[in-house]
Amino acid sequence: MLILLIINFSLPGALNQGDRVFYFSARSLGIGGISDVLENGDNPAGSGLIRENFFFASAALASSNEKRGLRVYDSYGNNMGISTLSNNTSTNYNFAACALVIPLKSLRLGFKYRPIWDFNYFYRKEYRDDFYQITKIVEHKHTGDVHSVAPTIGFNYRFLNIGIEEKFLFGRNNREDKVIIPGTSDSISQSEMELSGTTMKLGAIMSPNLHFCLSYSYSLSYTLENEDGEDLKYPVAHSFGFMYQPAGRVPTKFLGEVAYENWTEPIIIYKFGMEHYILNNFTMRYGFCYFPDYEQRQIWTTVLTFGLGLKTGQSFFDLGFAYGKRDYSNSDFGGLDEELENLRFDESTSHFVLSGGFTF
């Protein structure tokens, strides 16, 4: 069976505000990145759905492939195919989200850590003469990411759950540009950017019964500051989610989430997923996510996801996999020094996330 999976390292995103980490855990990834309506998701009100002491941790592997090429035409104007300019693959391993929640009657105390923006990006292009000898090599390398740590307070009253968390943000964005010309010294320029900031997130979840949930969360705008004054600004975000499980003997949950972010031009992010239970201990998950780039809405990414879950007693393990492809067909490729009218840009990403935890 074909398994498909996530995340993106776009040229516009990586060079400016970073690429979003649109999922929270392996379970979230498996259902299209949905997290707002989950008990162990990114909504601070989700802690109200947890009845026992809860802990989980995750690890992630991300792989990105970027190809650039030019359409080639013969003397009669017939398309002969695409000549490859560059083909770059990069792989990153990192510690992903983790959380601890302690329920005290109607009160919930928690602590969360998660990556939220990713700056990792690598580009290399070789220039050759008519004899196919290298005349110049250009490399651009970005490394870094932004993380958040957040103490969380939640309250549960009957079917209403509310929560609030204060996020402390920190990260870095390092860049290295290199030009290599045979027979001469390499030209290298480097920059380092340490980032920090704070923001707040509020949320609410209504769960009148086991078969239906509605959620809403609100994230305040924030600024990531650095010593050089090159601050990065991020907008207000609203997120709405739902979960529905048909009554009776249908062991399947249908989930959805829509987020609205007010960048220079507002964008809307769509996430949909299904969670199918097998013998109460095994879970299969499928999902879909669609989001436009925050700088050019003409650029959009489609992500297909798949996940598996296993619960044994007080422990659980989840695996998520996603494949994402970004469409640049309507981009103006601003800032690229290529023959823009013939440029073809192909970018795909894959993500594996493994989560494990227990209740006690």
N, C-alpha and C positions, 0 to 999 in steps of 0.2 A: 504493500500500500504506500502510495506517495505521501510523504510528510512535507508540509510546507511551513516557512517562518520569517522574522522581523528586522528591525531598526535601520536607520539610514544615516549616511555620512555625506550629505549633499555638499557640493562646492559652495553655494550661497550660505548655507547654514553654518558649515564648519568655519568659514572665514569671518563670520559676524557674531551671531548670538549663540551658536552651538546647535547641534541636532538634539531633538527631544528624546528622552527615554520615556516612551509612551505607556509603558506597563509598570507594574509594581513588583509582582512576584511571578514564579513559574505558573501558578494558577491563573493569575491575571493575564499573563501572556497567552496562555492556551485558549482563552475566550476573547481574543481580539484586543487585549490590553485593558479590558474593563476593570476598574478598581473602585469606582465611587459607591457601588451598592454592596460591596463585599464586607464581611466582618473583619477580614484581615487585609483590607485594602488601604487606599490612600485618603479616604474620607475619615476625618477625626471622629465622626459619629459612629463609625463602624465598630468601635470598641464596645458600644452598648449592646451589640449582638453576641458578645463573648460572655460566657457564663463561668468559665474556669480560668485559672492562671494560664497564660498562653505565651509561647515563644516560638519564633521561627527565624531562619537565616537562609540566604540565597547566594548563589554564585552564577556568573554569566560569562559566556563566550560569544564574542561578536566577530563576524567576518564580513568584510565589504569588498566588492569588486567594482572598479570603475573603468570603463572603456571609452576612448574618444577616437573618432574616425572621420574621414572626409569621403563624401560620395565622389566616385570617379566616373567620368564620362568619356566616351570615344569622340572622334572628330565629327561624328554625325549626331552627337547629342544624346546617344543612348547610355543609360545607366549601366556601368560595368560592375558595380558593387561598391564596397566600402574599403578604403585603405586605412589601416589601423595606425593611429598616431601614438596612442599609449594604452596600456592595459595594466592596471595596478590593483593589487590585492593586499589588504592589511588585515591582521587578526589581533584582537585584544581580549585579554582575560581580566576580570575584575570581580571584586566582592560586591554583590548586589544588595538588595534591600534586606533589612532585618527589623524585627519588632518584638516588644515585650508589653503585655497588657496584664494588669492585675485588677480584677473586679472586687469592689468593696460595697456590697449591697447595691444601691442604685448608682454608686460612683464608680468610674473607671479611671485608673491611672495607667499611663502608657509612655513608651519611648520608642521612636522610630528613627531609622536611618535609611536613606535611599539616594542613589544618583538620579539627577533630574535633567542635566544637560551634558552632552558629549561633544568634545572638540577634536577627537582623534581623526586625522585625515592625512593621506599621503598621495602625492602626485609626482610622477617622474616621466620625462619626455626626452627622447634621444633625437638629435638632429644629425642627418647624414648627408654627405655630398653625392655626386653622381656616381662615384665608385663605391658607394655604400660604406664609406669610412666615417666614423663618428667625428663630427666637428664640434658638437656641444651637447652637454647633458644638463637639464634643468630639473631641480628637485624642490618640492615644497612639502614641508612636514609640520603638522600640528599635533601636539599631544596635550592632553588635559581633560578635565571634566569638572562639573559642579555637583556638590553633594549637599544634602540637608540632614541635620539632626534636629529632632523635634520632640520635646516633651508634650504629652497629650492629656487632656482632661475630658472625660465623657460622662454623660448622665443618661440613665435609662428610667423612663416612667411609662409603664404599660407598653403600648406599641410605639411610643415615641422615643427616639434616641437623638441626642444632640452632642456635639463635641467641638472643641477648639484646640488648636495647637499653634505654638510659636516656633517657627522654623529658623534655625541658625544656618546660614548658607556659607560655604567655603569651597574654594577650588582654585584652579590654575589654567592658563592657556599659554603654552609655550610654542613658539614658531621658529622654524629654521628654514631659510631660503639659501639654496646652494646652486652655483653655476660652475660646471666643470668643463674646461677647455683643454684638450690634450696639448701638452708641452708648456702649459702655464700653471701658475698657482691657482688653486680653487678660490672662488669668490664666495664667502659665506657671511650671511647676516643672521643674527639671532635676536629674539626678544622674549622676555619672560613677563608674565602677567599673573600676579596673585590676586584672587578675587574674594570678596567677603560681603555679607549683607544679612538682613533679616526680613522676614515677612510673616504674615499670619494667615491661617486658613480656618474657616468655620464650616460646619456641615450639619445636616439633619437627615435622618432616615426614619421613615414610617413603615412599620411592618405589622399590619393589623392581624395577619395570620401567617401560617407556614408557606402559603402559596403565592404571596404577593409582597413586594417591597417597592417603595419609591424613595429616591434619594436626591439630595441637592447639596452642593458644596460651593463655597465662594472663596477664591484666593485673591488677596490684595496684590496690587502692583508692588514691584520692588526694584531696587537698583543694586547691582553688583559693583562695588567700588574697588579701585586699585590705586597704587601709589602714583602711577603716571597720569591719573586723571581720565583715563579712557574707560569711563563707566559704561556698563551694559544695562539697559533698561528693559524690564519685562512687564507686560500689562496685566490688568485685571482679568480673571478667568472665572467663568461660571460653568458648572457641570451638572447635568441631570442624568439620573440613571433609573433603571427599573429591573425587576426580576419577577418572572411569572412561572409558576409550575402548575400545570393543570391538575385539578383535584382528581382523586381516584388513584389508579394504579400506574399512572404515567410517570416514570422516574427521570424526567428530563426538565431542566430549568432553561428558560429562554431569558437572555439578558441583553440589555442595550444601554448605551451611554452616548450622550451628545454634549460636546463642550463648545463654549463660545469664548474666544479670546480677542480682545480689542487691541490689535496691533495698529500700524498705520492704516491698514485696511483690515477690518474684522475678518476672522476666519472661523470656520466651523469644522469640528473634528467628529467623525462618526465611528462608533465601535459597536459591533454586534457579535454575540456568541451564544453557544449552547453547551450545557454541561449535562452529560448523560451518566446516570449511576447504574452500576452493575453489581448486584448482590451486596449492596450497601458499603462495600469496602473498596471497590474499584470505580474509577471515574474516567470517562473519555470527554475531551473538550475540543471544540472547533470554534473558530472565530474569524473575524474580518475587521480591518480598520482602514479608514481612508482619511488622509489629512493633507491639506495644501501647505506649501512653504509660506512662512510668515513674511517673506520679502516679495515674492512673486507668486500670486495665487494661480498663475498659469502653470506652475510646477506643482505636481501633486504626487503623493505616494500611496500605493495600494499594498496592503499587507495581509497575507493569509496565515493563519496560525493553527496550531494543533497542540494538544496537551494530554498528559496521562496523570492520574492521581492514584495513590494507594494509602489506605488508612488501616493501621493495625493497633488496636487498643487505644492507647493515649498518644501514639505517634502517627505522623503522616509524612508522605513524600510526594512531591509534584515535579513533573518535567514539562517544560514548555519549549516549543520550537516554532519559529516563524520565518517566513520568506517575504521580503519586501522589495518592490520595484518602483523606481521613481521615473516619472514621465517628464522629459524635458522638451517635448515636441513643440511647445508653444513658448519656450523661453527665448529671451533676447540675448542670453549669454553675455550680459554686460561685464566688461572687465577682462574678457578672454581675447588674446591676440591671435585668434585663428581665423580661417576663412569662414565667417559665420554663416553665410548662405548655404554652405555645404556641410557644416559641422553636424555630426551625429554623436549624441551623448547617451551612454547606456550605463546605468548604475543599479546594482542589486545588493542586498544585504541579507545576512542570515544571523539568527540568534538562537543559542541554546541557553536555557536557564534552569537550574536545579535548585529546588527549595526543600527544606526539611524542617520539622518542628515537632512540638509536643505540648500537651496540656498537662497540668499538674495541680 
